[in-house]
C-alpha cells in the first residue's frame, strides 16, 4: 500500500472513531488499531492528533461538497438547491457517521481556533458552491442552510424513529414528511 493509500485508510478510520467519541474522547491508539497500523506510523503520516482531526474534518466537508456537486450537476437556480437539499436529506438518513462527525466538528470548533478555521473553511466552501450554482440571494441561502442545520439536529435525535407530533411538523416544514 502506498503512503497516500495508507493515509486514506487512516482518514477512514479516524472519521469513524472521531464520529463515535469526538476529538477529545478519541485516542490515536484506537484510530491506529482500526486502520491496522502502529501509532508511531500514524504520527509519521499526520504529525499530531489535531492535524489528523483537522484532516478528517476537511475531508468530511469535501465529501459533502462533492455530494452537493453530484446532486446539482447540470442544474441551476432553485432546481439546483432542491436537488442539493434532497441529496443532503438522503445522506442524513444513510450516513450516520458523517452526521456524527459533522456535529462533533461544530462542537470542537467552539473551543479550538485551528479546528474552528477548518470548520469555517469547509462550511464556507459549501455556502460558496450553493450560491454559485443557485444564484440565490443571501436571505434564500440563509433559509437553505438554516434548514440544513435544523435537519442535522433532528437527525441527531432520530426523529423519524417513533416521531412525536412536533417532530413531524418540523420535518414537514423542512420539506420532509415524518
TITORBA-605755 format. One record per residue: residue in one letter; chain; x, y, z of N, C-alpha, C, O, CB in turn. Coordinates in steps of 0.1 Angstrom, whole numbers. Glycine has a CB too. Example, Ala and Ser with C-alpha at 12.3 -4.5 7.8 and 13.67 -1.06 7.14 Angstrom:
('a','A',(132,-57,78),(123,-45,78),(132,-33,78),(142,-33,85),(113,-45,90)) ('s','A',(128,-22,71),(137,-11,71),(129,0,79),(134,11,80),(141,-6,57)) 
# end
This chain:
('x','A',(8,-12,0),(0,0,0),(9,12,0),(19,13,7),(-10,0,12)) ('x','A',(5,22,-8),(13,35,-9),(10,43,4),(0,41,11),(10,43,-22)) ('x','A',(19,53,6),(17,62,17),(3,69,15),(-4,72,25),(28,72,19)) ('x','A',(0,73,3),(-13,80,1),(-25,71,4),(-35,75,9),(-14,85,-14)) ('x','A',(-24,58,0),(-34,49,3),(-36,47,18),(-47,46,23),(-32,35,-4)) ('x','A',(-24,45,24),(-24,43,39),(-30,56,46),(-38,54,55),(-10,41,44)) ('x','A',(-27,67,41),(-32,80,46),(-48,80,45),(-55,84,54),(-26,92,39)) ('x','A',(-53,75,33),(-67,75,32),(-74,65,41),(-84,67,47),(-71,71,17)) ('x','A',(-67,53,43),(-72,43,53),(-72,49,67),(-82,47,74),(-63,31,52)) ('x','A',(-62,56,70),(-62,63,84),(-73,73,85),(-80,74,95),(-48,69,87)) ('x','A',(-75,81,74),(-86,91,75),(-100,84,76),(-109,89,83),(-86,99,62)) ('x','A',(-102,72,69),(-114,65,70),(-116,60,85),(-127,62,91),(-114,52,61)) ('x','A',(-105,55,91),(-106,50,105),(-108,62,114),(-116,61,123),(-93,43,109)) ('x','A',(-101,73,112),(-103,85,120),(-117,90,120),(-122,94,130),(-93,96,116)) ('x','A',(-123,91,108),(-136,96,107),(-146,88,116),(-154,93,123),(-141,96,93)) ('x','A',(-145,75,115),(-154,66,123),(-151,68,138),(-160,70,146),(-151,51,120)) ('x','A',(-138,68,142),(-135,70,156),(-139,84,162),(-145,85,172),(-120,68,158)) ('x','A',(-136,94,154),(-139,108,159),(-155,109,159),(-160,117,167),(-133,118,150)) ('x','A',(-162,103,149),(-176,104,149),(-182,98,161),(-193,102,166),(-182,98,136)) ('x','A',(-176,87,166),(-182,80,178),(-179,87,191),(-188,88,199),(-175,66,178)) ('x','A',(-167,93,192),(-164,99,205),(-159,114,205),(-156,119,215),(-153,91,211)) ('x','A',(-158,120,193),(-154,134,192),(-139,135,193),(-132,125,195),(-160,142,203)) ('x','A',(-134,147,192),(-120,150,192),(-114,146,206),(-104,139,206),(-117,164,189)) ('x','A',(-119,151,216),(-113,149,230),(-114,135,234),(-106,130,241),(-120,158,240)) ('x','A',(-125,128,230),(-127,114,235),(-121,103,227),(-122,92,231),(-142,112,236)) ('x','A',(-114,107,216),(-109,96,208),(-94,96,210),(-87,106,210),(-112,100,193)) ('x','A',(-89,84,211),(-74,82,212),(-68,78,198),(-74,72,190),(-71,71,222)) ('x','A',(-56,83,196),(-49,79,184),(-46,64,184),(-44,58,173),(-36,87,183)) ('x','A',(-45,58,195),(-43,44,196),(-55,36,190),(-53,27,183),(-41,39,211)) ('x','A',(-67,41,193),(-79,35,187),(-79,37,172),(-83,27,165),(-91,40,193)) ('x','A',(-75,48,167),(-75,51,153),(-65,42,146),(-68,36,136),(-72,66,150)) ('x','A',(-53,41,152),(-43,33,146),(-47,18,145),(-45,12,135),(-29,34,154)) ('x','A',(-53,14,156),(-58,0,157),(-68,-3,146),(-67,-12,138),(-64,-3,171)) ('x','A',(-78,6,144),(-88,5,134),(-82,5,120),(-86,-2,111),(-99,16,135)) ('x','A',(-72,13,118),(-65,14,105),(-55,3,102),(-50,2,91),(-58,28,104)) ('x','A',(-52,-5,113),(-43,-16,111),(-28,-11,110),(-20,-17,103),(-46,-23,99)) ('x','A',(-25,0,117),(-11,5,117),(-7,7,131),(-15,7,140),(-10,18,108)) ('x','A',(6,10,132),(11,14,146),(8,29,148),(7,37,139),(26,11,147)) ('x','A',(8,32,161),(6,46,165),(17,55,160),(15,66,156),(4,47,180)) ('x','A',(30,50,161),(41,58,156),(39,61,141),(43,72,137),(54,52,159)) ('x','A',(34,52,133),(33,54,119),(22,64,117),(23,72,108),(29,41,112)) ('x','A',(11,63,125),(0,73,124),(6,87,125),(3,97,118),(-11,71,134)) ('x','A',(15,89,135),(21,102,138),(31,106,126),(33,118,124),(28,102,151)) ('x','A',(37,96,120),(45,100,108),(37,105,97),(41,114,89),(53,87,104)) ('x','A',(25,100,96),(16,104,85),(9,118,88),(8,126,78),(5,94,83)) ('x','A',(6,120,100),(-2,132,103),(4,142,113),(-1,153,115),(-15,128,109)) ('x','A',(15,138,120),(22,147,129),(16,147,143),(22,143,153),(21,161,123)) ('x','A',(3,152,144),(-3,153,157),(-18,148,156),(-23,147,145),(-3,167,163)) ('x','A',(-24,146,167),(-38,142,167),(-46,153,161),(-56,151,154),(-42,139,182)) ('x','A',(-43,166,165),(-51,177,160),(-50,178,144),(-60,181,138),(-46,190,166)) ('x','A',(-38,176,139),(-36,176,124),(-45,165,118),(-51,167,107),(-21,174,120)) ('x','A',(-45,153,124),(-53,142,119),(-68,146,120),(-76,144,111),(-51,129,127)) ('x','A',(-72,152,131),(-86,156,133),(-90,166,122),(-100,165,116),(-88,162,147)) ('x','A',(-82,176,120),(-85,187,110),(-85,181,96),(-94,184,89),(-74,198,111)) ('x','A',(-76,171,93),(-77,165,80),(-90,157,79),(-96,157,68),(-65,155,79)) ('x','A',(-95,151,89),(-107,143,88),(-119,153,87),(-129,150,80),(-109,134,101)) ('x','A',(-119,164,94),(-129,174,93),(-130,180,78),(-141,180,72),(-127,186,103)) ('x','A',(-118,183,73),(-118,189,59),(-123,178,49),(-129,182,40),(-104,193,56)) ('x','A',(-119,166,52),(-124,155,43),(-139,154,43),(-145,152,33),(-117,142,46)) ('x','A',(-144,154,55),(-159,153,57),(-166,164,49),(-176,162,42),(-163,154,72)) ('x','A',(-161,176,51),(-167,188,43),(-165,186,28),(-174,189,20),(-161,201,48)) ('x','A',(-153,181,24),(-151,179,10),(-160,169,4),(-166,171,-7),(-136,175,7)) ('x','A',(-163,158,11),(-172,148,7),(-186,153,6),(-194,150,-3),(-172,136,16)) ('x','A',(-190,162,15),(-203,169,15),(-204,178,2),(-214,178,-5),(-206,177,28)) ('x','A',(-193,185,0),(-193,194,-12),(-194,185,-25),(-201,189,-34),(-180,202,-12)) ('x','A',(-187,174,-25),(-188,166,-37),(-202,160,-39),(-206,159,-50),(-178,154,-36)) ('x','A',(-209,157,-28),(-222,153,-29),(-231,164,-34),(-240,161,-42),(-227,148,-15)) ('x','A',(-229,176,-29),(-236,188,-35),(-234,189,-50),(-244,190,-57),(-232,201,-28)) ('x','A',(-222,187,-54),(-218,189,-68),(-225,178,-77),(-230,181,-88),(-203,188,-70)) ('x','A',(-225,165,-72),(-231,154,-79),(-246,157,-80),(-252,155,-91),(-229,141,-73)) ('x','A',(-252,162,-69),(-267,164,-69),(-271,175,-79),(-281,174,-85),(-271,167,-55)) ('x','A',(-263,185,-80),(-267,197,-87),(-261,197,-102),(-263,206,-109),(-262,210,-81)) ('x','A',(-255,186,-105),(-248,185,-119),(-259,188,-130),(-269,182,-131),(-242,171,-121)) ('x','A',(-255,198,-138),(-264,202,-149),(-276,211,-145),(-284,214,-154),(-269,190,-156)) ('x','A',(-277,214,-132),(-289,222,-128),(-284,236,-123),(-272,238,-120),(-296,215,-116)) ('x','A',(-293,245,-123),(-290,259,-119),(-303,264,-112),(-314,258,-113),(-287,268,-131)) ('x','A',(-301,274,-104),(-312,281,-97),(-318,273,-86),(-312,265,-80),(-322,285,-107)) ('x','A',(-331,275,-85),(-339,268,-75),(-338,252,-76),(-338,245,-66),(-353,272,-75)) ('x','A',(-338,248,-89),(-336,233,-91),(-324,227,-85),(-324,217,-79),(-337,230,-106)) ('x','A',(-313,235,-86),(-300,230,-80),(-301,230,-65),(-297,220,-59),(-289,240,-84)) ('x','A',(-307,240,-59),(-309,239,-44),(-318,228,-40),(-315,221,-30),(-314,253,-39)) ('x','A',(-329,226,-47),(-337,215,-43),(-330,201,-44),(-332,193,-36),(-350,215,-52)) ('x','A',(-322,200,-55),(-315,187,-57),(-305,185,-46),(-303,174,-40),(-308,187,-70)) ('x','A',(-298,196,-42),(-288,195,-31),(-295,192,-18),(-290,183,-11),(-280,209,-30)) ('x','A',(-306,199,-15),(-313,196,-3),(-318,182,-2),(-317,175,8),(-325,205,-2)) ('x','A',(-323,176,-13),(-328,162,-13),(-317,153,-11),(-318,143,-4),(-335,159,-27)) ('x','A',(-305,155,-18),(-294,147,-16),(-288,147,-1),(-284,137,4),(-282,151,-26)) ('x','A',(-289,159,4),(-284,161,18),(-293,153,28),(-288,147,37),(-283,176,22)) ('x','A',(-306,155,26),(-316,147,34),(-313,132,33),(-314,125,43),(-330,151,30)) ('x','A',(-311,128,21),(-308,113,19),(-295,109,27),(-295,99,33),(-307,110,4)) ('x','A',(-285,118,26),(-272,115,33),(-274,114,48),(-268,106,55),(-262,125,29)) ('x','A',(-283,123,53),(-285,122,68),(-292,109,72),(-289,104,83),(-295,134,72)) ('x','A',(-300,103,63),(-306,91,66),(-297,79,64),(-298,69,71),(-318,89,58)) ('x','A',(-287,80,55),(-279,69,51),(-265,69,57),(-258,59,57),(-278,68,36)) ('x','A',(-260,81,62),(-246,82,66),(-246,88,80),(-243,100,82),(-238,91,56)) ('x','A',(-249,80,90),(-249,84,104),(-234,88,108),(-233,97,117),(-254,74,113)) ('x','A',(-224,82,103),(-210,85,107),(-207,100,102),(-202,107,110),(-200,76,100)) ('x','A',(-211,103,90),(-209,117,85),(-216,127,94),(-211,138,97),(-213,118,71)) ('x','A',(-229,124,97),(-236,133,106),(-230,135,119),(-228,146,124),(-251,128,107)) ('x','A',(-226,124,126),(-220,125,139),(-206,132,138),(-203,140,147),(-217,111,145)) ('x','A',(-198,130,128),(-186,136,126),(-188,151,125),(-180,160,130),(-178,131,114)) ('x','A',(-198,155,117),(-201,169,114),(-205,176,127),(-201,187,130),(-212,171,104)) ('x','A',(-214,170,135),(-218,176,147),(-207,177,158),(-206,187,164),(-230,167,154)) ('x','A',(-198,167,158),(-187,168,167),(-177,180,163),(-172,187,171),(-179,155,168)) ('x','A',(-176,181,150),(-167,192,144),(-172,206,149),(-164,214,152),(-166,191,129)) ('x','A',(-185,208,148),(-191,221,152),(-188,223,167),(-185,234,171),(-206,221,150)) ('x','A',(-189,213,175),(-187,214,189),(-172,217,192),(-169,225,200),(-191,201,197)) ('x','A',(-163,209,185),(-149,211,187),(-144,225,183),(-135,231,188),(-141,201,180)) ('x','A',(-151,231,173),(-147,244,167),(-150,255,178),(-143,265,177),(-156,247,155)) ('x','A',(-159,253,187),(-162,263,197),(-150,265,206),(-148,276,211),(-174,259,205)) ('x','A',(-141,255,208),(-131,256,218),(-117,257,212),(-107,260,219),(-131,244,226)) ('x','A',(-115,255,199),(-101,255,193),(-101,263,180),(-108,260,171),(-97,240,190)) ('x','A',(-92,273,180),(-92,282,168),(-87,275,156),(-91,279,145),(-83,293,171)) ('x','A',(-78,265,157),(-74,258,145),(-85,249,139),(-87,249,127),(-62,250,148)) ('x','A',(-92,242,148),(-103,234,143),(-114,244,138),(-121,241,128),(-109,225,155)) ('x','A',(-117,255,145),(-127,264,140),(-123,269,126),(-132,270,118),(-127,276,150)) ('x','A',(-111,272,123),(-107,277,110),(-110,266,99),(-114,269,88),(-92,280,109)) ('x','A',(-108,253,103),(-111,243,93),(-126,241,91),(-130,240,79),(-105,229,98)) ('x','A',(-134,242,101),(-148,241,100),(-153,253,92),(-162,251,84),(-155,241,114)) ('x','A',(-148,265,95),(-153,277,87),(-149,275,73),(-157,278,64),(-146,289,93)) ('x','A',(-137,270,70),(-133,269,56),(-142,259,49),(-147,261,37),(-118,265,55)) ('x','A',(-144,247,55),(-153,237,49),(-167,241,47),(-173,239,36),(-152,224,57)) ('x','A',(-173,248,57),(-187,252,56),(-187,264,46),(-197,265,38),(-192,257,70)) ('x','A',(-177,272,46),(-177,283,36),(-177,278,22),(-183,284,13),(-165,292,39)) ('x','A',(-170,267,19),(-170,261,6),(-184,256,2),(-188,258,-10),(-160,249,5)) ('x','A',(-191,251,12),(-205,246,9),(-214,258,5),(-221,258,-5),(-211,239,21)) ('x','A',(-213,269,13),(-221,281,10),(-217,287,-3),(-226,291,-11),(-219,291,22)) ('x','A',(-204,288,-6),(-200,294,-19),(-205,286,-31),(-209,292,-41),(-184,295,-19)) ('x','A',(-204,273,-30),(-209,265,-41),(-224,266,-42),(-229,268,-54),(-205,250,-38)) ('x','A',(-232,265,-32),(-246,267,-33),(-250,280,-39),(-259,281,-47),(-253,265,-19)) ('x','A',(-243,291,-35),(-246,304,-40),(-243,305,-55),(-250,310,-63),(-238,315,-33)) ('x','A',(-231,299,-59),(-227,299,-73),(-236,292,-82),(-240,296,-92),(-212,294,-74)) ('x','A',(-240,280,-77),(-248,271,-86),(-263,276,-86),(-270,273,-96),(-247,257,-82)) ('x','A',(-267,282,-76),(-282,286,-75),(-284,300,-79),(-295,304,-84),(-287,283,-61)) ('x','A',(-274,309,-77),(-276,323,-79),(-285,329,-68),(-290,340,-70),(-282,326,-93)) ('x','A',(-288,322,-58),(-297,326,-47),(-292,338,-40),(-280,340,-39),(-300,315,-37)) ('x','A',(-301,347,-35),(-297,358,-27),(-294,353,-13),(-297,342,-9),(-308,369,-27)) ('x','A',(-289,362,-5),(-285,358,9),(-297,354,18),(-295,344,25),(-278,369,16)) ('x','A',(-308,360,17),(-319,355,26),(-323,341,22),(-326,332,31),(-331,364,24)) ('x','A',(-323,338,9),(-327,324,5),(-316,314,9),(-319,303,14),(-329,324,-11)) ('x','A',(-303,318,8),(-293,309,12),(-293,307,27),(-290,296,32),(-279,314,8)) ('x','A',(-296,317,34),(-297,316,49),(-308,306,53),(-306,298,61),(-300,330,55)) ('x','A',(-319,307,46),(-330,297,49),(-326,283,45),(-329,274,53),(-343,301,41)) ('x','A',(-319,282,34),(-315,269,29),(-305,262,39),(-307,251,43),(-308,270,16)) ('x','A',(-295,270,44),(-285,264,53),(-291,263,67),(-287,254,75),(-273,273,53)) ('x','A',(-300,272,71),(-307,270,84),(-315,258,84),(-315,250,94),(-316,282,87)) ('x','A',(-322,255,73),(-329,242,72),(-320,230,74),(-323,220,80),(-337,241,59)) ('x','A',(-308,231,67),(-299,220,68),(-294,218,82),(-293,206,87),(-287,223,59)) ('x','A',(-291,229,89),(-287,227,103),(-298,222,112),(-295,213,121),(-282,241,109)) ('x','A',(-310,226,110),(-322,220,117),(-323,205,114),(-325,197,123),(-335,228,113)) ('x','A',(-321,202,102),(-321,187,98),(-310,180,105),(-312,168,109),(-320,186,83)) ('x','A',(-298,186,107),(-288,179,114),(-292,176,128),(-291,165,133),(-275,188,114)) ('x','A',(-298,186,135),(-302,185,149),(-313,174,149),(-313,165,158),(-307,198,154)) ('x','A',(-323,175,141),(-334,165,141),(-329,151,138),(-333,141,145),(-345,169,131)) ('x','A',(-320,150,128),(-314,136,125),(-306,131,137),(-306,119,140),(-305,137,113)) ('x','A',(-299,140,144),(-292,136,156),(-301,130,167),(-297,121,175),(-284,147,162)) ('x','A',(-314,135,167),(-323,130,177),(-331,118,172),(-340,113,178),(-333,141,181)) ('x','A',(-328,113,160),(-335,102,153),(-350,104,153),(-358,96,158),(-332,89,161)) ('x','A',(-354,116,149),(-368,120,149),(-377,111,141),(-390,111,142),(-370,134,146)) ('x','A',(-372,104,131),(-381,95,123),(-384,82,130),(-392,74,126),(-374,92,109)) ('x','A',(-377,79,141),(-379,68,150),(-390,71,160),(-387,79,169),(-366,62,156)) ('x','A',(-402,67,158),(-413,70,168),(-414,85,170),(-413,90,181),(-410,63,181)) ('x','A',(-417,92,159),(-418,107,160),(-430,112,168),(-441,106,168),(-419,113,146)) ('x','A',(-427,123,175),(-438,130,182),(-443,140,172),(-437,143,162),(-432,137,195)) ('x','A',(-455,145,175),(-462,155,166),(-453,167,162),(-452,171,151),(-475,159,171)) ('x','A',(-446,173,172),(-438,184,169),(-426,181,159),(-422,189,151),(-432,190,182)) ('x','A',(-421,168,160),(-411,164,151),(-416,163,137),(-409,168,128),(-405,151,156)) ('x','A',(-428,157,136),(-434,156,122),(-436,170,116),(-434,172,104),(-447,148,123)) ('x','A',(-441,179,125),(-444,192,120),(-431,199,115),(-431,206,104),(-451,201,131)) ('x','A',(-420,198,123),(-408,204,119),(-402,198,106),(-398,205,97),(-397,203,130)) ('x','A',(-403,185,105),(-398,178,93),(-406,182,81),(-401,184,70),(-399,163,95)) ('x','A',(-419,184,83),(-428,188,72),(-424,202,67),(-424,205,55),(-442,188,76)) ('x','A',(-420,211,76),(-416,224,73),(-403,224,66),(-399,234,59),(-415,232,86)) ('x','A',(-395,213,67),(-382,212,60),(-384,205,47),(-374,203,39),(-372,204,69)) ('x','A',(-396,202,43),(-398,195,30),(-397,180,32),(-395,173,21),(-389,200,20)) ('x','A',(-397,175,44),(-396,161,46),(-408,156,54),(-410,161,65),(-383,157,53)) ('x','A',(-415,146,49),(-426,140,56),(-421,132,67),(-411,124,65),(-435,132,47)) ('x','A',(-427,133,79),(-422,125,91),(-425,110,89),(-422,102,98),(-429,130,103)) 
# end
